[in-house]
Amino acid sequence: MPALVATDLHMGFTSGKVRTEILRGLSLSVDAGQLTLISGPSGCGKSTLLSILSGLQRPDSGSVVALGEDLWRGDRKALDNFRLQHTGFVFQGFNLFPALTALEQVMLPMGYMGLDRGSVEARGRAALEEVGLGDRMHLLPAELSGGEKQRVAIARALVKQPQLLFADEPTSSLDAANGQIVIDTLRNIAREHGTMVLCVSHDPRLVSHADRVLEMEDGAILSDRRMVNGTAQTEKETAT
């Protein structure tokens, strides 16, 4: 069973008498243990799609089934609990607190899961070690590079040991070297933890490192490519 299945998603907004469609009956499924990239130009609906798939935004119509659960069938409390227990998020802007060390940033979400302080700190340290920041965990954001800040954000998402990890433009503000480190980190998380890692980006550097690339345009998925060693092995045209 795929980790996530979306069916016939529609989303749009109305301004005055004008209706603008963002998603147009979009359907997809995403597997665990892979880095799946949704690529496309700005304004094509990538971030809106990610927001819906991760349970942050309700679609106008359609369904999202994650880990066998229909995200939009229950109440808001059930959805919030599902996201707390099973999902992690990495955003373009890092979203770090200036006064907290890297370790404190990573430990923060664990405070809502009822674990004791020792377990929380141990998992925080392990997550930072995994992203290569074991020797930087006591530094503040102002003392970290852009790439290191993004890896702290990844560790913060990883510390909950989520089955679903969503990343929105995680490399767009990074130089080539730091972007490469972030890409490799996300791919390793997918493969080593069996996590579904779903990333939206228009950064061409990600394509050769993804296991699967979905090309999106005007609210629809145009092609679906399975990648092996950076080369498309199979391609399915999904729209015209």
Salt bridges, closest charged atoms under 4 A:
ASP8 OD1 - HIS10 NE2 3.20
GLU21 OE2 - ARG19 NE 2.98
ASP31 OD2 - ARG226 NH1 3.86
ASP60 OD2 - ARG19 NH2 2.78
ASP70 OD2 - ARG73 NH2 3.63
ASP80 OD1 - ARG76 NE 3.33
ASP80 OD1 - ARG83 NH1 3.49
GLU121 OE2 - ARG125 NH2 3.11
GLU130 OE2 - HIS193 NE2 2.61
GLU148 OE2 - ARG136 NE 3.23
GLU169 OE2 - HIS202 ND1 3.03
ASP184 OD1 - ARG187 NH2 3.22
ASP184 OD1 - HIS209 ND1 3.76
ASP203 OD2 - ARG205 NH2 2.63
ASP211 OD1 - ARG191 NH2 2.80
GLU215 OE2 - ARG225 NH2 2.67
ASP224 OD2 - ARG212 NH2 2.82
